[in-house]
Amino acid sequence: MGKSKTTVLVAGSWGTALATVLASNNHEVVLWTRSGQQAEEINRTHRNSRFLKDTVLPDNITATTSIEEAVRDSRGVLVVSPSHGMREVVRQIRPWLRPDSLLIHATKGFEADSLKRMSTVISEELPEYDHDRIVVLSGPSHAEEVVQKSPTTVVVAAQCLETAYAAQDLLNNSYFRVYTNPDVSGVEIGGALKNIIALGAGMSDGLGFGDNAKAALMTRGLAEIARLGAAMGASPLTFAGLAGVGDLIVTCTSRHSRNWRAGHMLGQGAALEEVLETMGMVVEGVKTTKAAYALSGKYQVEMPITAALYEVLFNGKQAKDAVEDLMGRVPTHEMEEVAQSGHLRWN
């Protein structure tokens, strides 16, 4: 895809960071926001102070509150809406989206009521659009580091390999390396579920349990992600890659992770309402915990960490009690699925 107009919706931290990547690739980037004040600040001062403090944005990023102005004649459209707003945003872009435009989403979550993945939501809202042109972007990537051009590696997945290559070409540069993957569901599931484990990692740190506990939680959390992902039709190999273990590591260990910070506050005794009010930004792991808990029942998949976090978030259980319950579970083989299938043998 040649250098041309590209669009990013919405102007949160991650959307703005992706806009800077596109701008570094010499695209004319239009960043959509509902806030006239935010649009005015970006256009006048080249800053998005609410989300990225004093970061100076490139001159070839402009902001608008008009969906039509943002999307009309755009050859690449990136949707970075919170999961609960995805359907509404896509519905709004439908009249202006070019049939040959590349549509990429970088949202990590499920639709709360339907439990649908974001690409499914997008497909439903764009019935006339070629669904082979829908791409998901995921991987270990904090906005705060991307805008500083710190080396970052992500993955894009699409049903059509040519579409994935087009997204790779649009975004790839010297500091933002893009891999391709055909497993759309796996990339979406891994990106969503790691936020649950990051909540748990933050909670463990907030309780002062140390690195041993966090390492165990991350490892067993990855097993939960892979179990549910496989039940939902994803490739287990995807969870060993950037959208799985890669994203899990960065989200569970970084000071930039809002899910870790939220979990840390919960571990220190804060109530969920207080945490969300203090954060001032969407914490996808909270909604995803509720969705994953429902999905584990739907697919009959055991997810003890998710279940424990669900009890803390929504049923008032104390974080310390939830961890003690997890440690008190009946011991089993590390490779449960292999053992149960009869492929594990002891000498």
PyMOL commands that set and color helices and strands:
alter all, ss='L'
color gray80, all
select helices_A, chain A and resi 13-24+36-45+49-52+67-71+83-96+118-125+131-133+143-146+161-171+184-206+210-231+236-240+242-253+258-267+272-279+284-298+304-314+319-327+336-340
alter helices_A, ss='H'
color red, helices_A
select strands_A, chain A and resi 5-9+28-32+61-64+76-79+102-105+134-138+152-158+176-181
alter strands_A, ss='S'
color yellow, strands_A
deselect
rebuild
show_as cartoon
